[in-house]
C-alpha cells in the first residue's frame, strides 16, 4: 500500500565521511512516518542517484531508503587510478559502517533492513555478517548471488574463470579497470576487482587486510532473506543466489525467489532495466 512520501521531516541527502577521510553523500527518500529504514548498496560501478526511482517506490510504500555510494563513483571524493586503490577492506571496514551510522542518526530506533543489487547484494551480506549488533530485520537481494563460476550454467559459466583472471590483469595494467570502455562496471579499483575475482574462482569470501574471517561470519548470518531475480538476467541466475544464501546459518530463512519477467516489469527482464520501472521489484520485496 502506498503512503504519503511528499511531505517528510527527514533530509534528502546527508554528507558522510569514513575514518580514512573519504567523503560522499548519502541520498535519502522517506515517507513522513516510515515503518523501517533500508540501507541499499548499488551494483558495481552504478552511482547511488540511479536508484532514486527505486527508493521513491519504496518510500511510497512506507520504507525509508538510504542509498550508499560506492567509493570511486557518483558523489565519492575519490576516483580509482594508478595513485588511488582500494578493495573490499575499505568498503567493508570504512565506508559501509559510516553509512550505517548515518542511517542510525537519521532514523533512530526504526527496524533496519539491508540489501543491494548485484555485487551490492554480496557486500550487503558481508556487512550484515560483520555487524550483527545492528539487528538487521531483513536482507533484500536483487539480481544478486555469488560470482563463483560453477554456479553459472552453460558456456558462459565455463568462460568465467578466464574472465576472473583477465580482468584483474587488465586493472593492474591500466592502474584501474577501464570498465566504461569494456562495458563492465565503471572505472574500478584494482583491489576491488582482485577481491571480486578471487570469490569468482574459489567461492571463498575473503578480503585482503580484513582480520575477520568472512566465510565464518557469513556462516553465522541469521537474517530473513528475500530475493528478486529477472527472467533474462544471465549475470544472476537462481543457482547463484541459492549458492550465496546456502552459506548462511539458517538457509531455510531465505524465502522463495521471486522471478520477474517482462510482462510484469514492462521493461526487459535483465540485470539493469528494472531500475527504469522499479515498482514491481518494490512490491515483490514487500510481499508478506
Secondary structure per residue as TSV (DSSP state, phi and psi in degrees):
chain	resnum	aa	ss	phi	psi
A	1	X	-	360.0	134.5
A	2	X	-	-79.6	145.6
A	3	X	-	-123.1	169.9
A	4	X	-	-72.4	119.0
A	5	X	-	-119.8	19.2
A	6	X	S	-94.6	-28.7
A	7	X	S	-119.4	111.7
A	8	X	-	-140.1	141.4
A	9	X	S	-81.0	-0.5
A	10	X	S	-94.3	149.4
A	11	X	-	-67.8	158.6
A	12	X	S	-97.8	-12.8
A	13	X	E	-154.5	145.8
A	14	X	E	-136.2	127.3
A	15	X	E	-70.9	139.0
A	16	X	E	-131.2	143.1
A	17	X	E	-133.9	132.8
A	18	X	-	-87.4	172.6
A	19	X	T	-64.3	-22.9
A	20	X	T	-96.6	13.0
A	21	X	S	94.6	-8.9
A	22	X	-	-64.8	134.8
A	23	X	E	-123.8	153.3
A	24	X	E	-162.6	177.7
A	25	X	E	-114.6	125.2
A	26	X	E	-87.0	121.3
A	27	X	E	-89.4	140.6
A	28	X	E	-129.6	137.3
A	29	X	E	-130.6	127.0
A	30	X	-	-148.1	144.5
A	31	X	-	-77.0	171.2
A	32	X	T	-63.6	-34.8
A	33	X	T	-132.2	78.8
A	34	X	-	-69.4	150.8
A	35	X	S	-100.4	-9.5
A	36	X	E	-164.4	162.0
A	37	X	E	-124.2	130.5
A	38	X	E	-108.7	128.9
A	39	X	E	-93.7	115.7
A	40	X	E	-113.0	130.6
A	41	X	E	-111.5	122.0
A	42	X	-	-67.3	169.5
A	43	X	-	-72.5	162.0
A	44	X	T	-53.1	126.3
A	45	X	T	80.0	4.9
A	46	X	-	-107.6	122.8
A	47	X	-	-68.9	150.8
A	48	X	G	-58.4	-35.1
A	49	X	G	-60.4	-24.3
A	50	X	G	-70.7	-12.4
A	51	X	G	-98.9	8.0
A	52	X	H	-61.3	-39.8
A	53	X	H	-61.3	-38.4
A	54	X	H	-64.6	-45.4
A	55	X	H	-61.3	-40.2
A	56	X	H	-65.2	-40.3
A	57	X	H	-61.2	-40.2
A	58	X	H	-71.8	-38.3
A	59	X	H	-61.5	-37.4
A	60	X	T	-67.3	-13.8
A	61	X	T	-111.3	15.8
A	62	X	T	98.1	5.2
A	63	X	E	-109.8	126.6
A	64	X	E	-79.0	135.3
A	65	X	E	-122.5	126.6
A	66	X	E	-110.0	116.8
A	67	X	E	-92.0	113.8
A	68	X	-	-71.3	150.9
A	69	X	-	-112.1	128.1
A	70	X	-	-62.4	137.1
A	71	X	T	-58.1	124.4
A	72	X	T	100.9	-2.0
A	73	X	S	-136.1	160.9
A	74	X	T	54.3	-123.5
A	75	X	T	-80.3	-0.4
A	76	X	-	-58.4	141.1
A	77	X	S	-77.9	-5.8
A	78	X	-	-115.8	156.5
A	79	X	-	-136.1	136.2
A	80	X	-	-67.9	142.9
A	81	X	B	-177.2	-172.7
A	82	X	T	-56.3	-36.6
A	83	X	T	-95.4	-4.9
A	84	X	B	-131.9	115.9
A	85	X	-	-138.8	151.6
A	86	X	-	-161.7	171.0
A	87	X	-	-142.5	-160.3
A	88	X	H	-59.0	-28.8
A	89	X	H	-55.6	-50.6
A	90	X	H	-67.6	-37.9
A	91	X	I	-66.0	-40.4
A	92	X	I	-87.7	-31.8
A	93	X	I	-102.2	-15.7
A	94	X	I	-113.2	-59.4
A	95	X	I	-76.3	-51.1
A	96	X	H	-64.8	-39.7
A	97	X	H	-60.5	-35.0
A	98	X	H	-68.3	-41.2
A	99	X	H	-65.6	-40.5
A	100	X	H	-60.4	-40.8
A	101	X	H	-63.6	-39.9
A	102	X	H	-65.9	-38.4
A	103	X	H	-62.2	-45.1
A	104	X	H	-62.7	-37.9
A	105	X	H	-67.7	-37.3
A	106	X	H	-76.8	-34.7
A	107	X	H	-123.5	9.2
A	108	X	T	52.6	-124.5
A	109	X	T	-93.7	14.4
A	110	X	S	-59.5	146.6
A	111	X	-	-54.2	139.9
A	112	X	E	-108.6	133.9
A	113	X	E	-115.2	155.4
A	114	X	E	-139.1	145.0
A	115	X	E	-169.1	176.8
A	116	X	E	-170.4	169.3
A	117	X	E	-108.9	127.3
A	118	X	T	60.0	-125.0
A	119	X	H	-61.2	-29.0
A	120	X	H	-59.8	-33.8
A	121	X	H	-67.0	-39.3
A	122	X	H	-63.0	-43.2
A	123	X	H	-68.9	-30.8
A	124	X	H	-61.9	-42.0
A	125	X	H	-60.9	-47.1
A	126	X	H	-63.9	-43.3
A	127	X	H	-66.2	-41.7
A	128	X	H	-61.2	-38.5
A	129	X	H	-67.0	-32.9
A	130	X	H	-84.8	-9.8
A	131	X	-	-131.9	56.7
A	132	X	G	-62.5	-21.3
A	133	X	G	-64.8	-18.3
A	134	X	G	-73.0	-15.3
A	135	X	-	54.1	57.8
A	136	X	-	-61.3	132.8
A	137	X	S	-84.9	-33.4
A	138	X	E	-151.7	156.0
A	139	X	E	-121.6	122.1
A	140	X	E	-111.6	123.7
A	141	X	E	-121.3	120.3
A	142	X	E	-117.2	123.6
A	143	X	S	48.0	50.5
A	144	X	-	-131.9	167.0
A	145	X	-	160.0	172.5
A	146	X	-	-66.5	144.4
A	147	X	-	-83.2	3.6
A	148	X	-	-53.5	127.3
A	149	X	G	-62.9	-29.6
A	150	X	G	-71.6	-11.1
A	151	X	G	-87.5	-1.2
A	152	X	S	-108.8	122.0
A	153	X	-	-76.4	158.6
A	154	X	H	74.0	-170.5
A	155	X	H	-57.6	-33.9
A	156	X	H	-62.3	-42.0
A	157	X	H	-62.3	-38.0
A	158	X	H	-66.5	-28.2
A	159	X	H	-84.0	-15.5
A	160	X	H	-60.1	-37.6
A	161	X	H	-56.7	-34.6
A	162	X	H	-66.0	-41.5
A	163	X	H	-62.2	-42.1
A	164	X	H	-71.0	-15.4
A	165	X	H	-94.6	-35.7
A	166	X	H	-73.0	-44.5
A	167	X	H	-65.2	-41.6
A	168	X	H	-61.7	-39.0
A	169	X	H	-61.2	-44.0
A	170	X	H	-63.4	-40.3
A	171	X	H	-64.6	-41.3
A	172	X	H	-64.5	-40.2
A	173	X	H	-65.3	-37.9
A	174	X	H	-96.8	-5.8
A	175	X	S	88.9	-21.5
A	176	X	S	-163.7	156.4
A	177	X	E	-70.1	122.8
A	178	X	E	-79.8	65.4
A	179	X	H	-60.8	-36.7
A	180	X	H	-62.3	-36.5
A	181	X	H	-74.2	-35.0
A	182	X	H	-96.9	-4.9
A	183	X	T	81.4	26.6
A	184	X	S	-138.2	114.3
A	185	X	S	66.4	-157.5
A	186	X	S	-112.9	-151.3
A	187	X	E	-82.6	104.4
A	188	X	E	-108.1	144.6
A	189	X	-	-63.1	145.9
A	190	X	H	-57.4	-43.1
A	191	X	H	-65.0	-37.6
A	192	X	H	-62.6	-46.0
A	193	X	H	-65.8	-37.2
A	194	X	H	-65.2	-44.2
A	195	X	H	-65.6	-42.6
A	196	X	H	-62.8	-45.3
A	197	X	H	-65.8	-34.3
A	198	X	H	-60.9	-41.7
A	199	X	H	-65.9	-40.7
A	200	X	H	-62.1	-31.2
A	201	X	H	-87.3	-34.0
A	202	X	H	-111.4	-19.2
A	203	X	-	65.5	21.4
A	204	X	-	-113.9	120.7
A	205	X	-	-80.1	120.2
A	206	X	-	-153.7	155.7
A	207	X	-	-139.8	124.9
A	208	X	T	-57.1	125.7
A	209	X	T	89.9	-6.1
A	210	X	-	-89.4	117.6
A	211	X	-	-69.4	-25.2
A	212	X	S	-78.6	140.2
A	213	X	-	-75.9	105.4
A	214	X	H	-64.4	-37.7
A	215	X	H	-60.3	-45.4
A	216	X	H	-65.8	-39.7
A	217	X	H	-64.2	-42.6
A	218	X	H	-64.0	-33.6
A	219	X	H	-69.1	-14.8
A	220	X	T	-100.2	-3.5
A	221	X	-	-70.2	122.9
A	222	X	-	-130.7	78.4
A	223	X	-	-133.9	128.9
A	224	X	-	-55.3	132.8
A	225	X	E	-122.3	139.3
A	226	X	E	-124.2	136.2
A	227	X	E	-124.1	139.6
A	228	X	E	-126.5	124.3
A	229	X	E	-123.9	171.8
A	230	X	E	-126.0	140.7
A	231	X	T	-61.6	-28.5
A	232	X	T	-113.5	27.2
A	233	X	-	-105.4	97.4
A	234	X	G	-75.3	-15.7
A	235	X	G	-74.7	-16.8
A	236	X	G	-143.6	74.5
A	237	X	-	-74.2	159.5
A	238	X	H	-55.0	-35.1
A	239	X	H	-62.5	-32.1
A	240	X	H	-70.5	-43.9
A	241	X	H	-66.7	-42.0
A	242	X	H	-62.8	-38.4
A	243	X	H	-67.1	-31.6
A	244	X	H	-69.4	-49.6
A	245	X	H	-75.2	-18.7
A	246	X	T	-65.1	-19.2
A	247	X	T	-87.8	-2.2
A	248	X	S	-75.3	167.2
A	249	X	T	-60.7	-40.8
A	250	X	T	-132.1	82.4
A	251	X	G	-54.7	-26.3
A	252	X	G	-64.4	-19.9
A	253	X	G	-67.7	-18.2
A	254	X	E	-75.2	116.3
A	255	X	E	-69.4	178.2
A	256	X	E	-62.4	146.6
A	257	X	E	-79.2	128.8
A	258	X	E	-90.5	122.0
A	259	X	E	-108.5	114.1
A	260	X	E	-99.2	140.4
A	261	X	-	-114.1	179.0
A	262	X	H	-62.8	-35.5
A	263	X	H	-61.3	-36.4
A	264	X	H	-78.8	-41.9
A	265	X	H	-78.5	-31.4
A	266	X	S	68.6	13.6
A	267	X	S	-141.3	167.4
A	268	X	-	-55.8	138.4
A	269	X	-	-87.9	64.6
A	270	X	S	-120.5	-166.1
A	271	X	T	-68.2	-29.8
A	272	X	T	-123.8	-23.3
A	273	X	G	-61.2	-29.0
A	274	X	G	-56.8	-24.2
A	275	X	G	-66.1	-19.9
A	276	X	G	-76.3	-27.0
A	277	X	S	-142.6	73.9
A	278	X	T	-84.1	-1.6
A	279	X	H	-57.4	-42.9
A	280	X	H	-62.8	-32.6
A	281	X	H	-69.1	-43.3
A	282	X	H	-60.2	-42.8
A	283	X	H	-62.9	-42.0
A	284	X	H	-63.9	-40.7
A	285	X	H	-66.4	-27.9
A	286	X	H	-96.3	-0.2
A	287	X	-	-60.1	141.7
A	288	X	-	-104.4	360.0
